């Protein structure tokens, strides 16, 4: 079996604020992070970003909370990313944070004028409760201001039954028709939404993401087969800077767990990576493999509540319930 590799992040993701204008039922972000004076500032983040660049980190992304609610931070970090000759990854957004079109235009122009040329990751699903017309307006203005028709991707948290929010996606496609994209339509692939596309070149790829469930949600254990391990060597191999300045070794919802905490943005990046190399849970994620660890526990007689096909859920559950921890023997 192919194995993992030591923790070696090539991307840093900043969550400059835990605040959000929406209150989604499935959200796992701790909104107390970064409250008041503890909120991550550009003055604190820029030296950390420079240290990341010196350590060989190549990409920069933004998450939250809603990052557009920390516009000054976004603009400053985008400008610094350009000055350091780093690549941009995703700027995540709920697409419904702005007051009016003038506010939307001003914010987008500020970010693109600062040099951002990455992908806008639009979280669009039934859990967010966005207005499809407002989301369509953001899509249209991103295309206008960036000069690109391929600058947005849609990330859908799936419905509770695992299906895509097809009606919502179709509503957004219809709304785009009135905003200069008359051929916009939902393109489907074997019954699964593949993209919102337009004959002029607009294309918004759609990725379905399993519903983020709490570590003790019994509904997450109903899979027919176990997850396949990828050792977090894809999008998970990152430094994730929370709004309070703490840094985690994970881009998923388990990054709120202390088992994945590495330190703070005030620590040397070398020390953060060393913490990732030595931590029990991070070694399971990146080297041993969570699937291998699960099989080892079963071989010792431990019985799980069921099976889950979601590796990130299992990682989160294991943080709280790993029987290798004291007082949690199988």
RAURLIN-V633485 format. One record per residue. RES is the residue in three letters. SS is DSSP state (hx for helix, st for strand, lp for the rest). Layout:
RES|SS  RES|SS
This chain:
UNK|lp  UNK|lp  UNK|lp  UNK|lp  UNK|lp  UNK|lp  UNK|lp  UNK|lp  UNK|lp  UNK|lp  UNK|st  UNK|st  UNK|st  UNK|st  UNK|lp  UNK|lp  UNK|lp  UNK|lp  UNK|lp  UNK|lp  UNK|lp  UNK|lp  UNK|lp  UNK|lp  UNK|lp  UNK|lp  UNK|lp  UNK|lp  UNK|lp  UNK|lp  UNK|lp  UNK|lp  UNK|lp  UNK|lp  UNK|lp  UNK|hx  UNK|hx  UNK|hx  UNK|lp  UNK|lp  UNK|lp  UNK|hx  UNK|hx  UNK|hx  UNK|hx  UNK|hx  UNK|hx  UNK|hx  UNK|hx  UNK|hx  UNK|hx  UNK|hx  UNK|hx  UNK|hx  UNK|lp  UNK|lp  UNK|lp  UNK|lp  UNK|st  UNK|st  UNK|st  UNK|st  UNK|lp  UNK|lp  UNK|lp  UNK|lp  UNK|hx  UNK|hx  UNK|hx  UNK|hx  UNK|hx  UNK|hx  UNK|hx  UNK|hx  UNK|hx  UNK|hx  UNK|hx  UNK|hx  UNK|hx  UNK|hx  UNK|hx  UNK|hx  UNK|hx  UNK|lp  UNK|lp  UNK|lp  UNK|st  UNK|st  UNK|st  UNK|st  UNK|st  UNK|st  UNK|st  UNK|lp  UNK|lp  UNK|lp  UNK|lp  UNK|lp  UNK|lp  UNK|lp  UNK|hx  UNK|hx  UNK|hx  UNK|hx  UNK|hx  UNK|hx  UNK|hx  UNK|hx  UNK|hx  UNK|hx  UNK|hx  UNK|hx  UNK|hx  UNK|lp  UNK|lp  UNK|lp  UNK|lp  UNK|lp  UNK|st  UNK|st  UNK|st  UNK|st  UNK|st  UNK|lp  UNK|lp  UNK|lp  UNK|lp  UNK|lp  UNK|lp  UNK|lp  UNK|lp  UNK|hx  UNK|hx  UNK|hx  UNK|hx  UNK|hx  UNK|hx  UNK|hx  UNK|hx  UNK|hx  UNK|hx  UNK|hx  UNK|hx  UNK|hx  UNK|hx  UNK|hx  UNK|lp  UNK|lp  UNK|lp  UNK|lp  UNK|lp  UNK|st  UNK|st  UNK|st  UNK|st  UNK|st  UNK|st  UNK|lp  UNK|lp  UNK|lp  UNK|lp  UNK|lp  UNK|lp  UNK|lp  UNK|lp  UNK|hx  UNK|hx  UNK|hx  UNK|hx  UNK|hx  UNK|hx  UNK|hx  UNK|hx  UNK|hx  UNK|hx  UNK|hx  UNK|hx  UNK|lp  UNK|lp  UNK|lp  UNK|lp  UNK|lp  UNK|lp  UNK|lp  UNK|st  UNK|st  UNK|st  UNK|st  UNK|st  UNK|lp  UNK|lp  UNK|st  UNK|st  UNK|st  UNK|st  UNK|st  UNK|st  UNK|lp  UNK|lp  UNK|lp  UNK|lp  UNK|lp  UNK|st  UNK|st  UNK|st  UNK|st  UNK|st  UNK|st  UNK|st  UNK|lp  UNK|lp  UNK|lp  UNK|lp  UNK|lp  UNK|lp  UNK|lp  UNK|lp  UNK|hx  UNK|hx  UNK|hx  UNK|hx  UNK|st  UNK|lp  UNK|lp  UNK|lp  UNK|lp  UNK|lp  UNK|lp  UNK|lp  UNK|lp  UNK|lp  UNK|lp  UNK|lp  UNK|lp  UNK|lp  UNK|lp  UNK|lp  UNK|st  UNK|st  UNK|st  UNK|st  UNK|lp  UNK|lp  UNK|lp  UNK|lp  UNK|st  UNK|st  UNK|st  UNK|lp  UNK|lp  UNK|lp  UNK|lp  UNK|hx  UNK|hx  UNK|hx  UNK|hx  UNK|lp  UNK|hx  UNK|hx  UNK|hx  UNK|st  UNK|st  UNK|st  UNK|st  UNK|lp  UNK|lp  UNK|lp  UNK|lp  UNK|hx  UNK|hx  UNK|hx  UNK|hx  UNK|hx  UNK|hx  UNK|hx  UNK|hx  UNK|hx  UNK|hx  UNK|lp  UNK|hx  UNK|hx  UNK|hx  UNK|hx  UNK|hx  UNK|hx  UNK|hx  UNK|hx  UNK|hx  UNK|lp  UNK|hx  UNK|hx  UNK|hx  UNK|hx  UNK|hx  UNK|hx  UNK|hx  UNK|hx  UNK|hx  UNK|hx  UNK|lp  UNK|lp  UNK|lp  UNK|lp  UNK|lp  UNK|lp  UNK|lp  UNK|st  UNK|lp  UNK|lp  UNK|lp  UNK|hx  UNK|hx  UNK|hx  UNK|hx  UNK|hx  UNK|hx  UNK|hx  UNK|hx  UNK|hx  UNK|hx  UNK|hx  UNK|lp  UNK|lp  UNK|lp  UNK|lp  UNK|lp  UNK|lp  UNK|lp  UNK|lp  UNK|lp
